[in-house]
Amino acid sequence: MPEGGWPVIVFVRGSAFHEQNVTDCSNYFVRIAEQGYVVAALKYRHSDIAPFPAQMQDCKTAVRFMRKNAERFHCNKDRIALWGDSSGGHTVLMAGFTGNRAPDTDAYAEESAEVNAIVDWHGPTDFAKMNFYPSSQNHSDPQCPEGVVIGGGDVLEHPDLSAQASPMTYLSADMPTPSTLIMHGGRDQLVPFNQSCRLYATLKALGKDVTFYKLDNACHACYGFRSARALRLVFDWLSDRL
């Protein structure tokens, strides 16, 4: 065990904000653990029982829980990263960008929710802009994932709520932002590739530590994201930041 304990990855499985199948990512967890990380797999309150901000609040609670129990799990409370795909990517961006700021929760409030790094795999970043780029889904309909997570409303007809639920809203030059790795498939049929492009451009313009990889032939969460190459990109990037 390294001095101070093992670094921690809080992993958030995507699910279109509905109930997650956390064990579907067991192969990831094993490969992450092989690299010397403690993996905390989060199952958040899904949108069918709790709308935004429940998911990102649960992510913050997971970070604080790991800090509170660092000795129990032999982990380093000062070396924590978030990693999520799709709606899980959205969740880790929201939790990582806001840290101890609102929307927050009182659970384990004595611990910090701040993290060192965020790994975002093809997560939505700006709900109101999703429907203006090619996708296999209508991203403004009240029954779409984004509509359901804001409480069952039309995304474009509720701009204030859509903005509150979008990670891009929580970026500014004077607020600290964890180092961020963005990865998105060039053939993503669901979350428009532009969502990651806009996030990268904004972070870069604000002078943040951000890296963006496009997986040319990868689709949404498949054809590339479970490859050794994709994981190696993440592990190499984390090794310099965690």
C-alpha atoms as an extended CHARMM CRD file, in Angstrom:
* protein
*
       242  EXT
         1         1  MET       CA              0.0000000000        0.0000000000        0.0000000000  PROA      1               0.0000000000
         2         2  PRO       CA              1.3810000000        3.4610000000       -0.8750000000  PROA      2               0.0000000000
         3         3  GLU       CA              2.1170000000        5.9000000000        1.9180000000  PROA      3               0.0000000000
         4         4  GLY       CA             -1.1200000000        7.6030000000        2.9450000000  PROA      4               0.0000000000
         5         5  GLY       CA             -3.3270000000        4.9720000000        1.3350000000  PROA      5               0.0000000000
         6         6  TRP       CA             -4.6020000000        4.1050000000       -2.1330000000  PROA      6               0.0000000000
         7         7  PRO       CA             -6.0460000000        6.8320000000       -4.3940000000  PROA      7               0.0000000000
         8         8  VAL       CA             -9.8110000000        6.6690000000       -4.9460000000  PROA      8               0.0000000000
         9         9  ILE       CA            -11.9580000000        6.5780000000       -8.0810000000  PROA      9               0.0000000000
        10        10  VAL       CA            -15.6670000000        7.2590000000       -7.5410000000  PROA      10              0.0000000000
        11        11  PHE       CA            -17.2070000000        5.6970000000      -10.6560000000  PROA      11              0.0000000000
        12        12  VAL       CA            -20.6920000000        6.6890000000      -11.8490000000  PROA      12              0.0000000000
        13        13  ARG       CA            -22.3120000000        4.3840000000      -14.4190000000  PROA      13              0.0000000000
        14        14  GLY       CA            -24.4570000000        6.0410000000      -17.0610000000  PROA      14              0.0000000000
        15        15  SER       CA            -28.1150000000        5.1310000000      -17.3560000000  PROA      15              0.0000000000
        16        16  ALA       CA            -29.8860000000        7.9870000000      -19.1740000000  PROA      16              0.0000000000
        17        17  PHE       CA            -30.5730000000        9.1310000000      -15.5940000000  PROA      17              0.0000000000
        18        18  HSD       CA            -32.7930000000        6.0620000000      -15.0270000000  PROA      18              0.0000000000
        19        19  GLU       CA            -31.8920000000        3.2130000000      -12.6670000000  PROA      19              0.0000000000
        20        20  GLN       CA            -28.3260000000        2.0590000000      -13.1690000000  PROA      20              0.0000000000
        21        21  ASN       CA            -26.9780000000       -1.4180000000      -13.7230000000  PROA      21              0.0000000000
        22        22  VAL       CA            -23.8160000000       -0.8280000000      -11.7150000000  PROA      22              0.0000000000
        23        23  THR       CA            -22.4870000000       -4.3790000000      -12.1420000000  PROA      23              0.0000000000
        24        24  ASP       CA            -22.4250000000       -3.8320000000      -15.9140000000  PROA      24              0.0000000000
        25        25  CYS       CA            -19.1420000000       -2.0160000000      -15.3330000000  PROA      25              0.0000000000
        26        26  SER       CA            -17.5020000000       -4.7190000000      -13.2320000000  PROA      26              0.0000000000
        27        27  ASN       CA            -14.8800000000       -5.2220000000      -15.9240000000  PROA      27              0.0000000000
        28        28  TYR       CA            -13.9170000000       -1.5540000000      -15.5660000000  PROA      28              0.0000000000
        29        29  PHE       CA            -13.7240000000       -1.8220000000      -11.7930000000  PROA      29              0.0000000000
        30        30  VAL       CA            -11.3380000000       -4.7770000000      -11.9690000000  PROA      30              0.0000000000
        31        31  ARG       CA             -9.0920000000       -3.0460000000      -14.4850000000  PROA      31              0.0000000000
        32        32  ILE       CA             -9.0830000000        0.1830000000      -12.4720000000  PROA      32              0.0000000000
        33        33  ALA       CA             -8.2740000000       -1.6730000000       -9.2530000000  PROA      33              0.0000000000
        34        34  GLU       CA             -5.4100000000       -3.4490000000      -11.0290000000  PROA      34              0.0000000000
        35        35  GLN       CA             -3.8480000000       -0.0150000000      -11.5110000000  PROA      35              0.0000000000
        36        36  GLY       CA             -3.7730000000        0.5980000000       -7.7620000000  PROA      36              0.0000000000
        37        37  TYR       CA             -7.0170000000        2.4940000000       -7.1430000000  PROA      37              0.0000000000
        38        38  VAL       CA             -9.8220000000        1.9310000000       -4.6820000000  PROA      38              0.0000000000
        39        39  VAL       CA            -13.0570000000        1.9060000000       -6.7130000000  PROA      39              0.0000000000
        40        40  ALA       CA            -16.2690000000        3.2500000000       -5.1890000000  PROA      40              0.0000000000
        41        41  ALA       CA            -19.1720000000        2.4080000000       -7.5160000000  PROA      41              0.0000000000
        42        42  LEU       CA            -22.0220000000        4.8570000000       -7.0190000000  PROA      42              0.0000000000
        43        43  LYS       CA            -25.6870000000        3.9880000000       -7.4610000000  PROA      43              0.0000000000
        44        44  TYR       CA            -27.4950000000        7.3160000000       -7.4500000000  PROA      44              0.0000000000
        45        45  ARG       CA            -31.1530000000        8.1010000000       -6.9490000000  PROA      45              0.0000000000
        46        46  HSD       CA            -32.4490000000        7.8780000000      -10.4970000000  PROA      46              0.0000000000
        47        47  SER       CA            -34.7390000000       10.3560000000      -12.2120000000  PROA      47              0.0000000000
        48        48  ASP       CA            -37.8140000000        8.1130000000      -11.9050000000  PROA      48              0.0000000000
        49        49  ILE       CA            -37.7880000000        8.6320000000       -8.1370000000  PROA      49              0.0000000000
        50        50  ALA       CA            -35.8040000000       11.8690000000       -7.7060000000  PROA      50              0.0000000000
        51        51  PRO       CA            -35.1290000000       14.6510000000      -10.2310000000  PROA      51              0.0000000000
        52        52  PHE       CA            -32.0420000000       16.8580000000      -10.4230000000  PROA      52              0.0000000000
        53        53  PRO       CA            -30.0090000000       17.6300000000       -8.3040000000  PROA      53              0.0000000000
        54        54  ALA       CA            -30.3470000000       14.2590000000       -6.5240000000  PROA      54              0.0000000000
        55        55  GLN       CA            -27.8110000000       12.4950000000       -8.7480000000  PROA      55              0.0000000000
        56        56  MET       CA            -24.9670000000       14.9540000000       -8.2580000000  PROA      56              0.0000000000
        57        57  GLN       CA            -25.7860000000       15.2960000000       -4.5540000000  PROA      57              0.0000000000
        58        58  ASP       CA            -25.4280000000       11.5250000000       -4.2080000000  PROA      58              0.0000000000
        59        59  CYS       CA            -22.0710000000       11.7590000000       -5.9670000000  PROA      59              0.0000000000
        60        60  LYS       CA            -20.8860000000       14.3500000000       -3.4600000000  PROA      60              0.0000000000
        61        61  THR       CA            -22.1200000000       12.1590000000       -0.6240000000  PROA      61              0.0000000000
        62        62  ALA       CA            -20.0610000000        9.2800000000       -2.0250000000  PROA      62              0.0000000000
        63        63  VAL       CA            -16.9270000000       11.4480000000       -2.0250000000  PROA      63              0.0000000000
        64        64  ARG       CA            -17.5480000000       12.5260000000        1.5450000000  PROA      64              0.0000000000
        65        65  PHE       CA            -18.3270000000        8.9570000000        2.6190000000  PROA      65              0.0000000000
        66        66  MET       CA            -14.9980000000        7.7600000000        1.2340000000  PROA      66              0.0000000000
        67        67  ARG       CA            -13.1770000000       10.5490000000        3.0490000000  PROA      67              0.0000000000
        68        68  LYS       CA            -14.9360000000        9.7610000000        6.3190000000  PROA      68              0.0000000000
        69        69  ASN       CA            -14.0570000000        6.0670000000        5.9410000000  PROA      69              0.0000000000
        70        70  ALA       CA            -10.5880000000        6.4840000000        4.4560000000  PROA      70              0.0000000000
        71        71  GLU       CA             -8.8820000000        4.4670000000        7.1850000000  PROA      71              0.0000000000
        72        72  ARG       CA            -11.4390000000        1.6720000000        6.8940000000  PROA      72              0.0000000000
        73        73  PHE       CA            -10.8810000000        1.3290000000        3.1350000000  PROA      73              0.0000000000
        74        74  HSD       CA             -7.1160000000        1.9980000000        3.2800000000  PROA      74              0.0000000000
        75        75  CYS       CA             -7.4790000000        4.9350000000        0.9130000000  PROA      75              0.0000000000
        76        76  ASN       CA             -6.0110000000        8.4230000000        0.6710000000  PROA      76              0.0000000000
        77        77  LYS       CA             -8.6490000000       11.0620000000        1.3710000000  PROA      77              0.0000000000
        78        78  ASP       CA             -6.5160000000       13.6720000000       -0.4210000000  PROA      78              0.0000000000
        79        79  ARG       CA             -6.3730000000       11.7690000000       -3.7160000000  PROA      79              0.0000000000
        80        80  ILE       CA             -9.8960000000       11.3640000000       -5.1050000000  PROA      80              0.0000000000
        81        81  ALA       CA            -11.1160000000       11.4650000000       -8.7020000000  PROA      81              0.0000000000
        82        82  LEU       CA            -14.5540000000       11.1340000000      -10.3090000000  PROA      82              0.0000000000
        83        83  TRP       CA            -15.1630000000        9.0600000000      -13.4410000000  PROA      83              0.0000000000
        84        84  GLY       CA            -18.4750000000        8.6560000000      -15.2450000000  PROA      84              0.0000000000
        85        85  ASP       CA            -19.9350000000        7.8270000000      -18.6280000000  PROA      85              0.0000000000
        86        86  SER       CA            -22.9810000000        9.3960000000      -20.3430000000  PROA      86              0.0000000000
        87        87  SER       CA            -25.3980000000       10.5210000000      -17.5900000000  PROA      87              0.0000000000
        88        88  GLY       CA            -22.6690000000        9.4200000000      -15.1990000000  PROA      88              0.0000000000
        89        89  GLY       CA            -20.3200000000       11.8040000000      -17.0100000000  PROA      89              0.0000000000
        90        90  HSD       CA            -22.8460000000       14.5800000000      -16.4940000000  PROA      90              0.0000000000
        91        91  THR       CA            -23.0960000000       13.6600000000      -12.8070000000  PROA      91              0.0000000000
        92        92  VAL       CA            -19.3450000000       13.7130000000      -12.1590000000  PROA      92              0.0000000000
        93        93  LEU       CA            -18.9760000000       17.0180000000      -14.0000000000  PROA      93              0.0000000000
        94        94  MET       CA            -21.7470000000       18.5690000000      -11.9230000000  PROA      94              0.0000000000
        95        95  ALA       CA            -20.3440000000       17.2450000000       -8.6360000000  PROA      95              0.0000000000
        96        96  GLY       CA            -16.7390000000       18.0400000000       -9.5230000000  PROA      96              0.0000000000
        97        97  PHE       CA            -17.3670000000       21.5420000000      -10.8280000000  PROA      97              0.0000000000
        98        98  THR       CA            -19.4340000000       22.5800000000       -7.7880000000  PROA      98              0.0000000000
        99        99  GLY       CA            -17.5620000000       20.7720000000       -4.9930000000  PROA      99              0.0000000000
       100       100  ASN       CA            -18.7510000000       22.1990000000       -1.6870000000  PROA      100             0.0000000000
       101       101  ARG       CA            -20.9740000000       24.7760000000       -3.3870000000  PROA      101             0.0000000000
       102       102  ALA       CA            -24.6780000000       24.5030000000       -4.1850000000  PROA      102             0.0000000000
       103       103  PRO       CA            -26.5030000000       22.3940000000       -5.2170000000  PROA      103             0.0000000000
       104       104  ASP       CA            -25.1570000000       20.5110000000       -2.2120000000  PROA      104             0.0000000000
       105       105  THR       CA            -26.3220000000       18.2000000000        0.5660000000  PROA      105             0.0000000000
       106       106  ASP       CA            -25.8370000000       18.0060000000        4.3380000000  PROA      106             0.0000000000
       107       107  ALA       CA            -24.8800000000       14.3270000000        4.3330000000  PROA      107             0.0000000000
       108       108  TYR       CA            -21.4050000000       13.9160000000        5.8730000000  PROA      108             0.0000000000
       109       109  ALA       CA            -21.1270000000       17.7060000000        5.8040000000  PROA      109             0.0000000000
       110       110  GLU       CA            -18.0480000000       17.5970000000        8.0200000000  PROA      110             0.0000000000
       111       111  GLU       CA            -16.0890000000       16.2470000000        5.0370000000  PROA      111             0.0000000000
       112       112  SER       CA            -15.2240000000       18.0190000000        1.7800000000  PROA      112             0.0000000000
       113       113  ALA       CA            -16.6940000000       17.0410000000       -1.5850000000  PROA      113             0.0000000000
       114       114  GLU       CA            -13.7910000000       18.5910000000       -3.5240000000  PROA      114             0.0000000000
       115       115  VAL       CA            -11.8910000000       16.2400000000       -5.8480000000  PROA      115             0.0000000000
       116       116  ASN       CA             -8.5620000000       16.3090000000       -7.6670000000  PROA      116             0.0000000000
       117       117  ALA       CA             -9.7220000000       15.2300000000      -11.1060000000  PROA      117             0.0000000000
       118       118  ILE       CA            -12.7220000000       14.3730000000      -13.2960000000  PROA      118             0.0000000000
       119       119  VAL       CA            -12.9370000000       11.8500000000      -16.1390000000  PROA      119             0.0000000000
       120       120  ASP       CA            -15.9560000000       12.5680000000      -18.3460000000  PROA      120             0.0000000000
       121       121  TRP       CA            -16.8860000000       10.0210000000      -20.9970000000  PROA      121             0.0000000000
       122       122  HSD       CA            -19.4250000000       11.5090000000      -23.4350000000  PROA      122             0.0000000000
       123       123  GLY       CA            -21.5810000000       13.2180000000      -20.8270000000  PROA      123             0.0000000000
       124       124  PRO       CA            -24.2160000000       15.8900000000      -21.6140000000  PROA      124             0.0000000000
       125       125  THR       CA            -22.8490000000       19.3300000000      -20.7530000000  PROA      125             0.0000000000
       126       126  ASP       CA            -25.4930000000       21.8410000000      -21.8890000000  PROA      126             0.0000000000
       127       127  PHE       CA            -29.0550000000       20.5180000000      -22.0650000000  PROA      127             0.0000000000
       128       128  ALA       CA            -30.4900000000       23.4340000000      -24.0440000000  PROA      128             0.0000000000
       129       129  LYS       CA            -27.9590000000       22.9810000000      -26.8770000000  PROA      129             0.0000000000
       130       130  MET       CA            -28.3370000000       19.2270000000      -27.3600000000  PROA      130             0.0000000000
       131       131  ASN       CA            -31.2550000000       19.3730000000      -29.7690000000  PROA      131             0.0000000000
       132       132  PHE       CA            -29.4380000000       21.6270000000      -32.2180000000  PROA      132             0.0000000000
       133       133  TYR       CA            -26.9710000000       18.9340000000      -33.2840000000  PROA      133             0.0000000000
       134       134  PRO       CA            -27.4420000000       15.4830000000      -34.8730000000  PROA      134             0.0000000000
       135       135  SER       CA            -28.7460000000       12.8180000000      -32.5060000000  PROA      135             0.0000000000
       136       136  SER       CA            -30.9400000000        9.7420000000      -32.5920000000  PROA      136             0.0000000000
       137       137  GLN       CA            -33.1310000000       11.2510000000      -29.8960000000  PROA      137             0.0000000000
       138       138  ASN       CA            -35.1940000000       14.3700000000      -29.2850000000  PROA      138             0.0000000000
       139       139  HSD       CA            -33.4050000000       15.9850000000      -26.3340000000  PROA      139             0.0000000000
       140       140  SER       CA            -36.0680000000       18.5480000000      -25.4660000000  PROA      140             0.0000000000
       141       141  ASP       CA            -39.1340000000       16.3160000000      -25.0730000000  PROA      141             0.0000000000
       142       142  PRO       CA            -40.4180000000       16.0100000000      -21.4720000000  PROA      142             0.0000000000
       143       143  GLN       CA            -39.9850000000       12.2200000000      -21.6960000000  PROA      143             0.0000000000
       144       144  CYS       CA            -36.3830000000       12.3290000000      -22.9220000000  PROA      144             0.0000000000
       145       145  PRO       CA            -33.6590000000       11.6620000000      -20.3210000000  PROA      145             0.0000000000
       146       146  GLU       CA            -32.8990000000       15.3590000000      -19.9030000000  PROA      146             0.0000000000
       147       147  GLY       CA            -36.5840000000       16.2410000000      -19.6580000000  PROA      147             0.0000000000
       148       148  VAL       CA            -37.2530000000       13.5670000000      -17.0540000000  PROA      148             0.0000000000
       149       149  VAL       CA            -34.2740000000       14.5170000000      -14.9080000000  PROA      149             0.0000000000
       150       150  ILE       CA            -35.4330000000       18.1460000000      -14.6910000000  PROA      150             0.0000000000
       151       151  GLY       CA            -38.8110000000       16.9250000000      -13.4780000000  PROA      151             0.0000000000
       152       152  GLY       CA            -40.6800000000       16.0130000000      -16.6710000000  PROA      152             0.0000000000
       153       153  GLY       CA            -40.5660000000       19.3320000000      -18.4910000000  PROA      153             0.0000000000
       154       154  ASP       CA            -39.6360000000       20.4070000000      -21.9950000000  PROA      154             0.0000000000
       155       155  VAL       CA            -35.9590000000       21.3300000000      -21.8830000000  PROA      155             0.0000000000
       156       156  LEU       CA            -36.2970000000       24.3220000000      -24.2000000000  PROA      156             0.0000000000
       157       157  GLU       CA            -39.4010000000       25.6230000000      -22.4300000000  PROA      157             0.0000000000
       158       158  HSD       CA            -37.6230000000       25.6060000000      -19.0590000000  PROA      158             0.0000000000
       159       159  PRO       CA            -34.3420000000       27.4140000000      -19.7760000000  PROA      159             0.0000000000
       160       160  ASP       CA            -33.5800000000       28.3360000000      -16.1740000000  PROA      160             0.0000000000
       161       161  LEU       CA            -33.9930000000       24.7750000000      -14.9080000000  PROA      161             0.0000000000
       162       162  SER       CA            -32.1120000000       23.3710000000      -17.8940000000  PROA      162             0.0000000000
       163       163  ALA       CA            -29.2390000000       25.7410000000      -17.1670000000  PROA      163             0.0000000000
       164       164  GLN       CA            -29.1940000000       24.7600000000      -13.4840000000  PROA      164             0.0000000000
       165       165  ALA       CA            -28.8620000000       21.1200000000      -14.5310000000  PROA      165             0.0000000000
       166       166  SER       CA            -26.0330000000       21.7710000000      -17.0350000000  PROA      166             0.0000000000
       167       167  PRO       CA            -22.3490000000       21.5210000000      -16.0280000000  PROA      167             0.0000000000
       168       168  MET       CA            -21.3630000000       24.4010000000      -18.3320000000  PROA      168             0.0000000000
       169       169  THR       CA            -23.2700000000       26.7750000000      -16.0480000000  PROA      169             0.0000000000
       170       170  TYR       CA            -20.8590000000       26.2180000000      -13.1620000000  PROA      170             0.0000000000
       171       171  LEU       CA            -17.6350000000       27.2940000000      -14.8580000000  PROA      171             0.0000000000
       172       172  SER       CA            -15.8980000000       30.6140000000      -14.2910000000  PROA      172             0.0000000000
       173       173  ALA       CA            -12.3570000000       31.9350000000      -14.2940000000  PROA      173             0.0000000000
       174       174  ASP       CA            -12.3510000000       32.7650000000      -10.5900000000  PROA      174             0.0000000000
       175       175  MET       CA            -13.7400000000       29.4310000000       -9.3520000000  PROA      175             0.0000000000
       176       176  PRO       CA            -11.3370000000       26.4770000000       -8.9790000000  PROA      176             0.0000000000
       177       177  THR       CA            -12.0260000000       23.5810000000      -11.3220000000  PROA      177             0.0000000000
       178       178  PRO       CA            -10.5610000000       20.0750000000      -10.9860000000  PROA      178             0.0000000000
       179       179  SER       CA             -8.3570000000       18.8120000000      -13.7930000000  PROA      179             0.0000000000
       180       180  THR       CA            -10.7280000000       17.4090000000      -16.4070000000  PROA      180             0.0000000000
       181       181  LEU       CA            -10.3190000000       14.6710000000      -19.0130000000  PROA      181             0.0000000000
       182       182  ILE       CA            -13.0020000000       14.5450000000      -21.7230000000  PROA      182             0.0000000000
       183       183  MET       CA            -13.4240000000       11.5830000000      -24.0760000000  PROA      183             0.0000000000
       184       184  HSD       CA            -16.1370000000       11.2880000000      -26.7260000000  PROA      184             0.0000000000
       185       185  GLY       CA            -16.7770000000        8.9810000000      -29.6560000000  PROA      185             0.0000000000
       186       186  GLY       CA            -16.7070000000       10.5460000000      -33.0990000000  PROA      186             0.0000000000
       187       187  ARG       CA            -19.7190000000        8.4230000000      -34.1070000000  PROA      187             0.0000000000
       188       188  ASP       CA            -21.7770000000        9.0060000000      -30.9530000000  PROA      188             0.0000000000
       189       189  GLN       CA            -25.3850000000        8.6490000000      -32.0460000000  PROA      189             0.0000000000
       190       190  LEU       CA            -26.9480000000        9.8100000000      -28.7810000000  PROA      190             0.0000000000
       191       191  VAL       CA            -25.0640000000       12.6050000000      -26.9940000000  PROA      191             0.0000000000
       192       192  PRO       CA            -23.9030000000       15.0670000000      -29.6820000000  PROA      192             0.0000000000
       193       193  PHE       CA            -20.1170000000       15.2490000000      -30.0310000000  PROA      193             0.0000000000
       194       194  ASN       CA            -20.4720000000       19.0440000000      -29.8840000000  PROA      194             0.0000000000
       195       195  GLN       CA            -21.3700000000       18.7760000000      -26.1880000000  PROA      195             0.0000000000
       196       196  SER       CA            -17.7930000000       17.7840000000      -25.3870000000  PROA      196             0.0000000000
       197       197  CYS       CA            -16.3260000000       20.2530000000      -27.8840000000  PROA      197             0.0000000000
       198       198  ARG       CA            -18.1070000000       23.1590000000      -26.1990000000  PROA      198             0.0000000000
       199       199  LEU       CA            -17.0290000000       22.0080000000      -22.7550000000  PROA      199             0.0000000000
       200       200  TYR       CA            -13.4030000000       21.6900000000      -23.8510000000  PROA      200             0.0000000000
       201       201  ALA       CA            -13.3640000000       25.0960000000      -25.5600000000  PROA      201             0.0000000000
       202       202  THR       CA            -14.8730000000       26.7870000000      -22.5000000000  PROA      202             0.0000000000
       203       203  LEU       CA            -12.4850000000       25.1520000000      -20.0350000000  PROA      203             0.0000000000
       204       204  LYS       CA             -9.5270000000       26.0070000000      -22.2680000000  PROA      204             0.0000000000
       205       205  ALA       CA            -10.6180000000       29.6390000000      -22.6060000000  PROA      205             0.0000000000
       206       206  LEU       CA            -10.9020000000       29.8830000000      -18.8110000000  PROA      206             0.0000000000
       207       207  GLY       CA             -7.3530000000       28.6210000000      -18.3790000000  PROA      207             0.0000000000
       208       208  LYS       CA             -8.3210000000       25.3040000000      -16.7800000000  PROA      208             0.0000000000
       209       209  ASP       CA             -6.3650000000       22.0530000000      -16.9380000000  PROA      209             0.0000000000
       210       210  VAL       CA             -8.3180000000       20.1110000000      -19.5580000000  PROA      210             0.0000000000
       211       211  THR       CA             -7.5230000000       17.3090000000      -22.0100000000  PROA      211             0.0000000000
       212       212  PHE       CA             -9.8380000000       16.1110000000      -24.7870000000  PROA      212             0.0000000000
       213       213  TYR       CA             -9.5850000000       12.8520000000      -26.7230000000  PROA      213             0.0000000000
       214       214  LYS       CA            -11.8110000000       11.9980000000      -29.6630000000  PROA      214             0.0000000000
       215       215  LEU       CA            -12.2230000000        8.2600000000      -30.2790000000  PROA      215             0.0000000000
       216       216  ASP       CA            -12.8550000000        8.4320000000      -34.0150000000  PROA      216             0.0000000000
       217       217  ASN       CA            -14.9120000000        5.2840000000      -34.5930000000  PROA      217             0.0000000000
       218       218  ALA       CA            -16.4630000000        4.9410000000      -31.1470000000  PROA      218             0.0000000000
       219       219  CYS       CA            -20.2180000000        5.1710000000      -30.6880000000  PROA      219             0.0000000000
       220       220  HSD       CA            -22.0450000000        5.9810000000      -27.4700000000  PROA      220             0.0000000000
       221       221  ALA       CA            -20.3670000000        3.9110000000      -24.7330000000  PROA      221             0.0000000000
       222       222  CYS       CA            -19.2260000000        1.2360000000      -27.1810000000  PROA      222             0.0000000000
       223       223  TYR       CA            -16.7990000000        0.3800000000      -29.9860000000  PROA      223             0.0000000000
       224       224  GLY       CA            -13.7620000000        1.7800000000      -28.2750000000  PROA      224             0.0000000000
       225       225  PHE       CA            -14.5420000000        2.7650000000      -24.7100000000  PROA      225             0.0000000000
       226       226  ARG       CA            -13.9590000000       -0.7020000000      -23.2700000000  PROA      226             0.0000000000
       227       227  SER       CA            -10.6510000000       -1.0520000000      -25.0970000000  PROA      227             0.0000000000
       228       228  ALA       CA             -7.2510000000       -1.2610000000      -23.4550000000  PROA      228             0.0000000000
       229       229  ARG       CA             -6.2350000000        1.8260000000      -25.4430000000  PROA      229             0.0000000000
       230       230  ALA       CA             -9.0360000000        3.9810000000      -24.0450000000  PROA      230             0.0000000000
       231       231  LEU       CA             -8.3270000000        2.8770000000      -20.4880000000  PROA      231             0.0000000000
       232       232  ARG       CA             -4.6130000000        3.4720000000      -20.9390000000  PROA      232             0.0000000000
       233       233  LEU       CA             -5.3220000000        7.0740000000      -21.9740000000  PROA      233             0.0000000000
       234       234  VAL       CA             -7.2370000000        7.5490000000      -18.7240000000  PROA      234             0.0000000000
       235       235  PHE       CA             -4.6580000000        5.8460000000      -16.5050000000  PROA      235             0.0000000000
       236       236  ASP       CA             -1.7650000000        7.7950000000      -18.0290000000  PROA      236             0.0000000000
       237       237  TRP       CA             -3.6460000000       11.0540000000      -17.5600000000  PROA      237             0.0000000000
       238       238  LEU       CA             -4.6050000000       10.2230000000      -13.9620000000  PROA      238             0.0000000000
       239       239  SER       CA             -1.0600000000        9.2580000000      -13.0380000000  PROA      239             0.0000000000
       240       240  ASP       CA             -0.0070000000       12.9030000000      -13.3980000000  PROA      240             0.0000000000
       241       241  ARG       CA             -2.9600000000       14.3380000000      -11.4800000000  PROA      241             0.0000000000
       242       242  LEU       CA             -3.9300000000       11.9440000000       -8.7060000000  PROA      242             0.0000000000
